[in-house]
Amino acid sequence: MPGSTAPTPEVMPGAEPFAFDGRGETGRTGVLLVHGFTGTPMSMRPWGEHLAAEGFTVRCPLLPGHGTRWEDCNTSTHGQWTAAVEAAFDELSATCDRVFVAGLSMGGTLATRLAEVRPGDVAGLLLVNPALFTRRLDAKLLPLIARLTPSWAPIASDIKKPGVTELAYPKLPTRAMMQLRRLWALTRADLQRVTAPVIVFHSIEDHVVEPVNSEVLLASVASADTTEIVLGDSYHVATLDNDAPLIHERSVAWIRERTPAAASGTTAP
């Protein structure tokens, strides 16, 4: 009927976006967290809670097409994902003096893309198993697979720690995966435009994103300040895995080392 709109897809319990306001001068530093492909903010929440406990202002949006039904992901585009990240970044920037962007997997791709198109705005990148390409055989057949079927085998919950499950889609949306491939290509082509400080956490054993992705990223960005942390006890979703405490601690220290003394709660001598 005229003026009617399609119902908003219901978000899965636990997949909601989250926000934490910071405290004092430390709260003037914002951290934008970006989840991965077919995932949800749930995979970033422990990290976000740790950052918030340290006083930082934190935001983690739910990307378009995620957190509802896998079919919805097939109707989303990489342009919608990048726009959602940029909008969340602008919202955080409105209340913070500086904003760092942290991402897992495709979230790392989106964080990197933001630093490419807005190199003067992003204070730093914190990336966990960032994705730029894949060498998987089924990925080479993706254009054909996407024409034949809307879904494929899932990629979620690649976690070493027993008893931990990622809240994510039970199937991989193949049309959305084609969008991700386009995002990868755009991001790879502009890596030299990244000038912000970068810290990359990557797992030795990752069954979703090959570790060589992190090597390529670190070798290609123009940043003068880069750090590599190897995770020896986690698989792909390291933010929920055995090495999560290491990510939490090192990320807080890394951010504080790259913010004015007042923002870290210290006083200059």
C-alpha positions in Angstrom: 0.0 0.0 0.0 1.2 3.6 -0.6 3.6 4.9 2.0 4.2 1.4 3.5 7.7 0.2 4.2 9.2 -3.2 4.5 9.5 -4.4 8.1 12.9 -4.0 9.7 14.7 -7.4 10.1 14.8 -8.5 13.7 18.3 -8.5 15.1 19.5 -11.7 16.7 19.8 -11.4 20.5 23.4 -10.6 21.3 24.1 -9.1 17.9 23.2 -5.6 18.8 25.6 -2.7 18.3 27.1 -1.3 21.5 28.5 2.0 22.8 30.5 2.9 25.9 31.2 6.5 26.9 34.6 7.3 28.2 35.9 8.9 31.4 37.8 12.1 31.9 40.6 13.0 29.5 41.0 9.4 28.5 37.4 9.5 27.2 38.6 12.1 24.6 40.1 9.2 22.8 37.7 7.1 20.8 38.0 3.6 19.5 35.7 2.4 16.7 35.4 -1.4 16.6 34.3 -3.2 13.3 33.2 -6.8 13.2 33.8 -9.3 10.5 31.9 -10.8 7.5 28.8 -12.7 8.6 29.7 -11.9 12.2 28.3 -9.4 14.7 29.4 -7.0 17.4 29.4 -10.0 19.8 32.8 -10.9 18.5 34.2 -7.5 19.5 32.3 -7.0 22.8 35.0 -8.3 25.2 37.6 -6.1 23.6 35.2 -3.1 23.7 34.4 -3.7 27.4 38.1 -3.8 28.2 38.8 -0.6 26.3 35.8 1.0 28.1 37.1 -0.2 31.5 40.3 1.7 30.7 38.3 4.9 30.1 38.2 5.1 26.3 35.0 6.0 24.4 34.0 3.0 22.4 31.5 2.3 19.5 30.8 -0.9 17.6 28.1 -0.7 14.9 26.2 -3.6 13.3 27.1 -3.6 9.7 24.2 -3.6 7.1 23.0 -7.1 6.2 24.4 -8.6 9.4 23.0 -9.9 12.6 19.6 -10.8 11.2 19.3 -13.5 8.5 22.0 -14.6 6.1 19.7 -13.9 3.2 19.7 -10.2 4.2 23.5 -10.1 3.7 23.1 -11.0 0.1 21.2 -7.8 -0.5 23.9 -5.6 1.1 26.8 -4.0 -0.7 30.4 -3.1 0.2 29.4 0.6 -0.3 26.8 0.2 2.5 29.4 -1.4 4.8 32.0 1.4 4.2 29.3 4.1 4.6 28.2 2.6 7.9 31.8 2.6 9.2 32.3 6.1 8.1 29.1 7.3 9.8 30.1 5.6 13.0 33.5 7.2 12.8 32.0 10.7 12.3 29.7 10.2 15.2 32.6 9.2 17.4 34.8 12.0 16.1 32.1 14.6 17.1 32.8 13.9 20.8 36.4 12.8 20.8 39.7 14.5 20.0 41.1 11.5 18.1 39.6 8.2 17.0 41.4 4.9 16.5 39.8 2.2 14.3 40.0 -1.5 15.2 38.7 -4.4 13.0 38.6 -8.1 12.9 38.8 -9.9 9.5 36.6 -7.9 7.1 36.3 -5.4 9.9 40.1 -4.9 9.4 39.5 -4.4 5.7 36.9 -1.8 6.4 39.1 -0.1 8.9 42.0 0.0 6.5 39.8 1.3 3.7 38.7 4.2 6.0 42.3 5.1 6.7 43.0 5.1 2.9 40.2 7.5 2.0 40.6 9.7 5.1 44.3 9.4 5.9 44.3 12.7 7.9 41.5 11.6 10.2 42.3 8.2 11.5 44.6 8.3 14.5 45.6 4.6 14.2 44.6 1.2 13.0 44.4 -1.9 15.2 43.8 -5.0 13.0 43.2 -8.6 14.0 43.6 -11.1 11.2 42.7 -8.5 8.5 41.6 -9.8 5.1 42.7 -8.6 1.7 42.4 -11.7 -0.4 42.2 -15.5 -0.2 44.0 -18.4 -1.9 41.2 -20.9 -1.1 40.2 -23.0 -4.1 36.5 -22.5 -3.6 37.1 -18.7 -3.7 38.4 -19.0 -7.3 35.1 -20.6 -8.2 33.1 -18.0 -6.4 31.6 -16.2 -9.4 30.2 -19.5 -10.6 29.1 -20.6 -7.2 27.3 -17.3 -6.6 25.3 -17.8 -9.8 24.3 -21.3 -8.8 23.5 -21.0 -5.1 22.9 -18.1 -2.7 24.8 -19.8 0.2 27.9 -21.9 0.9 29.7 -23.5 3.8 29.9 -21.2 6.8 33.2 -19.5 7.9 32.2 -18.6 11.5 33.5 -19.7 14.9 37.1 -20.6 13.8 38.1 -20.5 17.5 40.6 -22.7 19.3 39.4 -22.1 22.8 36.9 -24.9 23.8 33.3 -24.0 24.5 33.4 -20.6 22.7 31.0 -20.0 19.8 30.9 -16.8 17.6 27.4 -15.4 17.0 27.3 -15.4 13.2 25.5 -16.7 10.2 25.2 -20.5 9.8 25.8 -20.0 6.0 28.1 -17.9 3.9 26.0 -15.6 1.6 27.7 -16.0 -1.8 26.4 -12.8 -3.4 27.7 -10.8 -0.4 31.0 -12.6 -0.7 31.3 -11.2 -4.2 30.8 -7.7 -2.7 33.6 -8.5 -0.2 35.9 -9.5 -3.0 35.3 -6.1 -4.6 36.1 -4.4 -1.3 39.3 -6.4 -1.1 40.4 -5.3 -4.5 39.7 -1.6 -3.8 41.6 -1.8 -0.5 44.6 -3.7 -1.8 45.0 -1.1 -4.6 45.2 1.8 -2.2 47.3 0.4 0.7 50.0 2.9 0.0 47.6 5.7 1.0 47.6 4.4 4.6 49.9 6.7 6.7 48.4 6.2 10.2 50.2 4.1 12.8 49.2 0.4 12.4 49.3 -2.6 14.8 48.5 -6.0 13.3 47.6 -9.0 15.5 47.6 -12.2 13.4 47.3 -15.9 14.2 49.8 -18.4 13.2 47.0 -20.8 12.4 44.0 -19.3 10.8 41.5 -21.4 8.8 39.6 -18.5 7.3 42.2 -15.8 6.4 45.7 -16.8 5.5 48.4 -15.1 7.6 50.1 -13.9 4.4 47.3 -11.2 4.3 48.9 -9.5 7.3 52.3 -9.7 5.7 51.1 -8.1 2.5 49.3 -5.3 4.4 52.4 -4.4 6.6 54.7 -4.5 3.6 52.4 -2.2 1.5 51.2 0.6 3.8 53.1 3.9 3.8 52.9 4.1 7.6 56.2 4.9 9.3 54.9 3.3 12.6 54.0 -0.3 12.2 53.8 -3.1 14.8 53.3 -6.9 14.3 52.0 -9.1 17.1 51.9 -12.9 16.4 49.2 -14.9 18.1 50.3 -18.4 18.9 47.2 -19.8 20.7 44.3 -18.6 18.6 42.6 -19.3 15.3 40.7 -16.7 13.2 38.3 -15.1 15.7 41.2 -14.2 18.0 39.1 -11.6 19.8 37.2 -14.4 21.4 40.1 -16.9 21.6 42.9 -17.7 24.0 45.0 -14.7 23.0 42.2 -12.1 23.6 43.8 -10.9 26.9 47.0 -10.2 25.0 45.1 -8.2 22.3 43.4 -6.2 25.1 46.5 -5.4 27.0 48.7 -4.6 24.0 46.1 -2.5 22.3 45.5 -0.3 25.4 49.3 0.2 25.8 49.7 0.9 22.0 46.9 3.5 21.9 48.2 5.3 25.0 51.7 5.5 23.5 50.2 7.3 20.6 48.0 9.8 22.4 48.9 13.0 24.3 49.9 12.5 27.9 46.7 14.1 29.1 44.6 11.5 27.2 46.3 8.6 29.0 45.7 10.0 32.4 49.3 11.0 33.0 50.9 14.3 33.7 53.9 15.5 31.6 57.0 16.1 33.7 
